[in-house]
């Protein structure tokens, strides 16, 4: 079965609490049961539209963009302050 998990929190970049840990454990369990798992999330460091395969889980990173221009402005300004790998 193809399964997509959509969440704002998924390790390693947005591992801020229980939701991220739950999503990580759930996706690993589903892969171990033979399912194809994809996760749609965002990278707090600002990678835009990238995909990686980690332990059989395809993780799609998308940019954050809201309908609120001020929120977008603040978010992207904060990204410039974060160190890049």
HELIX and SHEET records of a PDB file:
HELIX    1   1 UNK A   18  UNK A   32  1                                  15    
HELIX    2   2 UNK A   69  UNK A   81  1                                  13    
SHEET    1   A 4 UNK A   2  UNK A   6  0                                        
SHEET    2   A 4 UNK A  36  UNK A  41  1                                        
SHEET    3   A 4 UNK A  57  UNK A  61  1                                        
SHEET    4   A 4 UNK A  50  UNK A  54 -1                                        
END                                                                             
